[in-house]
Each structure stands twice: as C-alpha cells, then as structure tokens.
C-alpha cells in the first residue's frame, strides 16, 4: 500500500510565513494547508507560493459562503497563477451560528448552496480563461457581467482543484459528484470512514461516472506522542468539545458511545476543561487520536490505520498539540517510514 502523503497543517505567522513555508518544503512535506480560524487563510498561501517551488498549497479550509463566488474565484485564480499550478481551494460551509453571528452572512441550505457554488466557481474560471462568456444563473448565484477590464485573463494552469470539508453523508456524496478532494474532519475514525463516509463518497462517484482516484481525501489527525501530559490533556479536551456537538452523535453511535454527547454538553457549557478531558476514556482517545511513543511510531500507526481510506494526512495543530517546532521530527519519521 502506498505511503500516505504528509502535509503540514501548522498555523503560520504571516510575518514568518515565507521562511516557515520554505523550511517545511526543505524538510520534505508534500503540502501545506492553511485555515480560516483567527486569520485570513489566503494570505499565508501567497507567502508560501512566493517562497516554495514544489509543495501543494491550499486552504484547509476557507469559509465558502462569507465571500461572493467572484471574490473567491479571483483570489484562487491569482494564487493558482503565482504558485504555478500548485493551489487547491478548500472550502467549508461553516456552522450556522458562525455564519450568522460572526460573519453576519446567514446561510440557508448549505448543502444545496455548496452544490451550486462549485460549478459557479468553475464557470467563472472558464470565463477568465476565455472558454465562454460569464453567464451563470442558479438558485443562489447570478453571474453575467465580466468586462475585459475586470477579467484577470488566461493563466497557464487554469484547473484549480476544489476540496470540500465533509462530516455527514450528504457532503461526501456531493464531493463524489463534484469535488476534486475532501477535507475529512479531524473528529473522525477509520470505522466511520470505512462504513459511512467512503460508501457515501462512492455513491456520488457512481452517480457522476467518476472513479475513486479522481478525489483525494486529506485529514489532520489528533496525536498524543510519548508521555506529554499537556498534549494528551489538550487532545482529550478537544475531542470532548467535538463529541458534545449533536451533529457528531451518529459517529459516536457507530462505536457505541451515543450517550457521550449528553454527558459532555453540560461540562462544555460550564467550561469545565478538566472534567471534559476526564470524560474521554482511553478507548475513546485511542479511537480518535494516534497515540504513540514516538513520531516514528505515530507515522507507522497512521499509515496502518488510514491506508486505503485517506490519501494525505497531517497532524492537528493547536496550542498544546502539535507545534511547528516538531516539523523536523515528523518529516524525519515520514522519510524513515517511506524508506522501510
């Protein structure tokens, strides 16, 4: 079985993004994904594009509906051009509360809207390339004005892969029909991928007459390495946070842990981090995280667990979890595993 590609998923300080991205590429990482959490996801990609030559670069993920299709299309087009065809546009629908209360962009029917957004973006890119006039009319997006002054014009690599963030079966089916890749949520298990997610993806592929090789699956994995108590506590707490969310109940039920959500909800509301971490038993931790004595063992375990399910992996990076300072050790472990 081929070795899973190893991607970097570290938050990059924009002031250091060029040098950090260059270092990650030198270490041998296959790709770099940036997310939209406290910062804009596109600016670090630009910095990385200017300082690297080989790595795949992408958003993992940018919010799909907080920008107009034309704004997203223009940004992606420029990043694809400056990176010489190495950019992938990763989009996520975001949860309702954040769309409405953080971005002030209430979104109805996010699944159906994503189903329209992807072809809308591709239509815009085709118009930029000169393949056809801009003339897209859907239920959510109306696009039919593009003057020569406002078109960026053709580029050498006009095909921009689109990845969608997926949790439930609907988005996996949609990805199978329309997308080039899937950002698998970090809160996942091999069992859920094998029994729920990939069959849904395959249903979408079958409907569109496509093959599994046309869609790449990437996920950031929780990891607990060695005897790092702070890392373990942070991972347990983050797993507890996700497990308290009702939308993840079917995933937990698959493993017989459907009652965990109700036990965690009051702890999350109270902000009791210690109790949240304590509520995650060792068997839950081991199912949702790569628990290993070293990075060498972690890479081997990740490949054993997710080989044939995922195509690309990285490690979940938050304060107290995987840090940029560990990149060299992770990359060395990957090289050692690939050579074995």
C-alpha positions, 0 to 999 in steps of 0.5 A, a space after each residue: 500500500 502506498 505511503 500516505 502523503 504528509 502535509 503540514 497543517 501548522 498555523 503560520 505567522 504571516 510575518 514568518 510565513 515565507 521562511 516557515 513555508 520554505 523550511 517545511 518544503 526543505 524538510 520534505 512535506 508534500 503540502 501545506 494547508 492553511 485555515 480560516 480560524 483567527 486569520 485570513 487563510 489566503 494570505 499565508 498561501 501567497 507567502 508560501 507560493 512566493 517562497 516554495 517551488 514544489 509543495 501543494 498549497 491550499 486552504 484547509 479550509 476557507 469559509 465558502 459562503 462569507 465571500 461572493 463566488 467572484 471574490 473567491 474565484 479571483 483570489 484562487 485564480 491569482 494564487 493558482 497563477 503565482 504558485 504555478 499550478 500548485 493551489 487547491 481551494 478548500 472550502 467549508 460551509 461553516 456552522 450556522 451560528 458562525 455564519 450568522 453571528 460572526 460573519 453576519 452572512 446567514 446561510 440557508 441550505 448549505 448543502 444545496 448552496 455548496 452544490 451550486 457554488 462549485 460549478 459557479 466557481 468553475 464557470 467563472 474560471 472558464 470565463 477568465 480563461 476565455 472558454 465562454 462568456 460569464 453567464 451563470 444563473 442558479 438558485 443562489 448565484 447570478 453571474 453575467 457581467 465580466 468586462 475585459 477590464 475586470 477579467 484577470 485573463 488566461 493563466 497557464 494552469 487554469 484547473 484549480 482543484 476544489 476540496 470540500 470539508 465533509 462530516 455527514 453523508 450528504 457532503 461526501 456524496 456531493 464531493 463524489 459528484 463534484 469535488 476534486 478532494 475532501 477535507 475529512 474532519 479531524 473528529 473522525 475514525 477509520 470505522 466511520 470512514 470505512 462504513 459511512 463516509 467512503 460508501 457515501 463518497 462512492 455513491 456520488 462517484 457512481 452517480 457522476 461516472 467518476 472513479 475513486 482516484 479522481 478525489 483525494 481525501 486529506 485529514 489532520 489527525 489528533 496525536 498524543 506522542 510519548 508521555 506529554 501530559 499537556 498534549 494528551 490533556 489538550 487532545 482529550 479536551 478537544 475531542 470532548 468539545 467535538 463529541 458534545 456537538 449533536 451533529 457528531 452523535 451518529 459517529 459516536 453511535 457507530 462505536 457505541 458511545 451515543 450517550 457521550 454527547 449528553 454527558 459532555 454538553 453540560 461540562 462544555 457549557 460550564 467550561 469545565 476543561 478538566 472534567 471534559 478531558 476526564 470524560 474521554 476514556 482511553 478507548 475513546 482517545 485511542 479511537 480518535 487520536 494516534 497515540 504513540 511513543 514516538 513520531 516514528 511510531 505515530 507515522 507507522 500507526 497512521 499509515 496502518 490505520 488510514 491506508 486505503 481510506 485517506 490519501 494525505 494526512 497531517 497532524 492537528 495543530 493547536 496550542 498544546 498539540 502539535 507545534 511547528 517546532 516538531 516539523 523536523 521530527 515528523 518529516 524525519 519519521 515520514 522519510 524513515 517510514 517511506 524508506 522501510 
